Amino acid sequence: MNDMTQRKFPKITQEGLDDLRQRVGVKIEKTVEPWCYEATRDNIRHYAHGIGDDNPLWCDPDYAAGTRHGDVIALPSFLFATNRIISGYVGGLPGVHAMWSGANWNWHKTITRNMAFRTEAYLKDLIEHETRFAGRAVQQIYHVDFYDAATGDLVADADSWCFRTDRDQARENGTKYTEAKAKGRKVWTQEELDSYYKYYEHETVRGAETRYWNDVAEGEELPTMVKGPMTATGFIAYAQGWGGLYIRANKLAWQLQQKHPSAGPKNKFGIPDCPERVHWEEEFALEVGAPGAYDYGPERTSWLTHQITNWMGDDGFLRQAKCQVRRHNPEGDIILIHGTVVRKFEEDGRFLLEIQQRAEQQDGELSAMGAAIVELPKR
């Protein structure tokens, strides 16, 4: 074992937890600058392309002009780019690893082109858990409200959470990935890849063909959506649209590390570098107990909503979405997202469908669980 794997990271302490509990319910007055203040045409497109979504309603103004919206709108998950806290910029417990692990979203308004945002956030709860990944872990839950800066209208609200874990404990004693590490990573043949690429070939965006509530039945299955195979390049493509949390260059990186030393664990060259590199640097990912460089949590949530928006069409509206991340998706994995309509109902004059989702990697292991509420027009 080399020197890098021998180093020790900060741990969860009772003192740190007691300090953090003092922040529960307190509005966060000053937050880190978001990646996007506004839903510009380019910002929307960059986010959509970062998750592999080419829906013309987000990406093609000429197409969107012919829809009821009259212009491009933002995909629902774009809001991850407008607030750092919803995406995992957690406070407290400096140097303790944070794994973004889920969110519950509610949308109230369509995100129109050039809409500017104001957000408010607070720490909602801290819950201690015992996990196979790292033993003791702390679930740190935040609530964020998203407002149209021009009108003051509430556009969306969400809870999201990270699990704070001891990196050394996860690496040395965690059992979650024992079997996966022993088995080794998958090396794909072209024939195997082609069997999954067929999903891309047949992926359909419902678009202008209105899907009516009347025509959907409970038990109906959504087309399976594929994401992957996972690559560091794909993870970086998401960071380009989403902005990342700690990705900074040169002077700006130095300034961040001066203010928050734990935001710069040293790399193999002895240089402080961002903790976010678990998503593209294999060595560092292994140090924190992950099975390899892995995808972003908000990215995975966005994949689940991508399946829904493809299916519902231009005239649908995604009201709610929930996602629980259950494992890392390391480089090489392929993810299949399945969805089923489980309930059809009316509420407050709206015609709604509840959809359950399950994302599995190629061997059938659970990657994420999701649920959504979709509003559709009625004939």
N, C-alpha and C positions, 0 to 999 in steps of 0.2 A: 504494500500500500504506500503511495507516495505522500509527500508532505501536504499536498493539497487536500487529500481525503482525511488527513489527520487533524486538520485545524478544527477548532471548536467555535461554535456560533453562540450568540446570546440566547438565553433560555427564558421561558415563561416563568415569572416569579409572582408570588402572592402580592408583593408590594406593587409590582407593575399592574396587576389586575385590579387591586384596590384603587389605584390612581385612575385607571381607565373607567371604573364603575362610576366615578364622580362625574363623568361626562355624559352619562346616559340621560337623554331627554333635553340636553342643552343644545340650542341652535348653534351651528358652526358658523361663526361670523365671517371668517375669511378662509376661502378655499383656494386650492391651487388652480391656476388659470386653465380653463378647458381647452381641448384641442380645437373645438369648433364653437364659436358664439352664434353662428347663423347657419341656416340650412340652404346654403348657396347651391347652385347647380353642380359645381365641381365637388363641393364637400359631400353632397348626397351621392354622386357617382363614385367618388373614391371609396366611400364606405361600402356601397353596394358591391363594387368590384372586389373589395377586400374580403368579402364572404363568398365570392363567386356567383353573385346575383346579377343577371343582365336584364332584368325586367325593364321594358322600355318606359313604364310609368315613372321609374326613378331616373332613367338614363337618357331618354330621347325626347327633347322638347317638342319636336314635330309630331311624334306619336301622341304625347300627352295632351297636346292642344286639342285633339279630337275627342278626349274623354270628358266626363262630367266635371273633372277638376280643372280643365282648361290650361294646365301647365304641369310640369313635373312636380311631384310631391316626394317627400322623404319616406323611405321604408321605416316602419315603426322602430326597429332596433337602432336607427341612426342616433337616437337620444343618448346612447352610450358614449358618444363622442362629445357631448355637451356638458358633462359633469364628471370629474375625476373620482368622486367618492362612490358613485354608482358602479364604477368600473373597478374598484378595489383599492383606492388610495386611502388606506386605513391609518388611524392615529394610534399612538400608544405602543407599548411593547417594542421599543426600537431594536432592530436587528433580528426579530423573530419572524420566521417565514410566514407569508400570507398567501393562501391559495383561494382565489375567487371561486365560489362554489354554488352560486345560484341566485335567482331573482324572481320576484313576483311583480309583474307589471300590470298597470291599468292605463289605458289610453282614453282620452275624452274628446280630443279634437284631431283632425287631420293635420299633419305637419306640412304646411305649404312652403313653396319656394321662397327663400329669403326671410323666413320667420326667424327672429332673433329670440334668444332664451335668457330667462333669469331663473336661477334654481335656489332652493333652500334645502338644507340637510341637517340631520341630527343623528347621533348614535341612539339606536332604538333599544338594543338589548345585548347582553353577553351571556352565552350559555356554554357551560363546560361539558365536554364529551370525552369518552374513552374510545379510541380508534385503533384499527389494525395498522393504519398508515404510520402513526407516530405516537401511540399511547395517548397521553393527555393532550387535548386540543381545545381551543376556545373558539366558538362560533361568534363572530362579531357582526352584528346586524345593523345596517343603516337604513334610514328612510330619506328619500329625496322627492321633492315636488318640482315639477318643470312648468314654468309659466311662459306664455307669450309675452315677451318684454314690451310689446307695443300696446296690447289691450289689457294685460293683467290676467287673462283667462288661464285657467289650469289646463294644460295640454296633456299631462300624464303625471302619474305618481308611481313610485316603486319602492320596494324593499329589496336590498341585496345584501349578501353576506360573504365573508371570507372566513376560512378556518386558519387560525394561527397555530403553528406547529413548531416544535423543536427540530431543527434541521438534523442535529447529530443523532437524536433519538430515532428519527425517521430513517436515516441512513443505516444506522448500526443495528437497530432492533425492530424496525417496522416489518410486518409480515404480509402486508396487502399485496405486494408484487413479488413475493418469494418464488412462486411458481412461474410467473412470466419471465423473471430474470433467469431462472434455471433453463427455461425452454429456449431463450434467445429470441432475437428479433427476426421477423419474417423477411425473407428475400423473395421477391415476386418474379414469376416468369411472365413473359409478354402475354401468353395465353390467359393466365389468371387475371392480369390487369385488364385485358380486353373484355373479360366477362363482367367487370364492374363498369368499364367505360360505356357499356351499353346503356347504363342508367343515364349518363350524361347525354347520350345520343337521343334518348327518348324523353328527356326532361321537358315538360310542357308548362308554359306560363299561360294561365287561363285568359288573362288580359281582357279584351273588349267583349268576349263572349260571356254575358252576364250569367252568373250562377244564382239561381233562385232558391230561396229557402224551401219552397214547396217541393222542389225536385230532389231534395237530399233526404236520405233515410238513415235512421239509427242503424249502426252496424256497418255503414259504408266505409270503405278503406280509402285513404288518400294514396296517391302514387308514392312508392318508396323513393326517397331522395338519398343520393350518395354524396359524401364529402370525402375527399382524399384521392389517392394515398397521401397521408400526412407528410409534409416536408417543412424544413426550416424556412424555405422560401415562401411557402404558403402562410406560415405564421407571421413572417415579416410583412407580407402583402396585407394582412389584416391590420398590423400595427400602422401601416401607412394611412389607412382610412380611419382608424380609430384613435391613433395618436400615442398609444402606449402611456405608461404612467411615469417612468423614470428615464426614458430615452432622451438623452441630451448630448450635445457635442461641444468639445473644447471648453471655452470659458463658461458656458451655461452648465455643463456637467460639473465643472469645478465649483461653481457657485452652489449648486444643489448639494454637493458632497460636503462643502464647508458648513452648510446649514444643517444637513442631516448626514452625519458620517456613516450611519448604518445603511444609507442608500448607495454606498460604494464599496461593497466587498471586493477585495483585490482578485484580479485574474491571475493566470499562470505567469504573466510577465511582471507581477507585482504592482499592477496599475489598478487603482480604484475603477470599478466598472459597475454598471447598474445590475441590481438583482433580477431584473426582467430578462436577463440573458439565459435564464433557464429555458426560454422558449426557442433558443437557437444554438446554445452551447451545450453539447452533450455532457462534457465533464462537470459543469456546474449543476446541471439537472440531476446527475447521479449523486452529487454531494448533498442535495436536499432530500434525497430518498425517492425521487421520481424514477421511473424506468427508462428515461431518456428525455431529450428535448421534446416539449409537448405544446399542445395548442393553448390558446387563451380561453378562459371561461366565458367572458362576454361573446367571444367569437362563436362558441358552441351554442349559446342561447340564441344568437342571431341565425344560426343554421336552422334551428327549430322553427323560428318565426318565418324564415325563408320558405320552408315547406308550406306553411299556412298561406302566405300571401300569394304564392304561385297558384295554389288551389282555389282560393276564394275569388280571384279576379279583381278587376278595377273597381267594381261597384260594391265590393265587400269592405267591411271595416273590422280590424282586429281590436277587440275590446280588452281582452285580458290574455296574458301569457305567463306561465310559470315554468321554471326550469330548475332541476336539481342535478348538479354535476356529480357523478359517482366514481369516476376514475380519470386518470390522465390518458390522453390520446397521444402516445409518443410517435416520433417519425416512423413511417412505415405502415401505420395502422390505416385501415379504411373504415369509415363509419356509414352505417345504413340507418336512415331515419324512417320509422313506420308511424302511421297515424290512423286513428279510427274515430268516427263520429259515434259518441256514446250517449248523447242526449240532444233532443230537439225540443225547444221550449220558447214561450213568449214571455216577455217581461217589460213592463212599462211601455208597451206599444212597440217593442223591438222584437224582431224575429231572430232568434239566437240558436247557435249550435255549440255544443261542448265537444272538444276533440282531445283525446288522449294520445300522447306521443311517447315513443320509446326509441332511443338511439343505441345501437349495438355496434361493437366492432366486429371484424370479420369472423371471429371465432364465437360470436354470440354473447360475449361479455357485455354487461350493461355499461354504457358510457354516460347516458343522461336520461332523465325522465322529464316529460313535459306535459302541459295541459294548456288549452286555449279556449277562449270564448270568441266566436266570430258572429258578427251581425251581417245578415244577407237581406237583400230586398225580397219582397213577396209579390208574386204575380197578382 
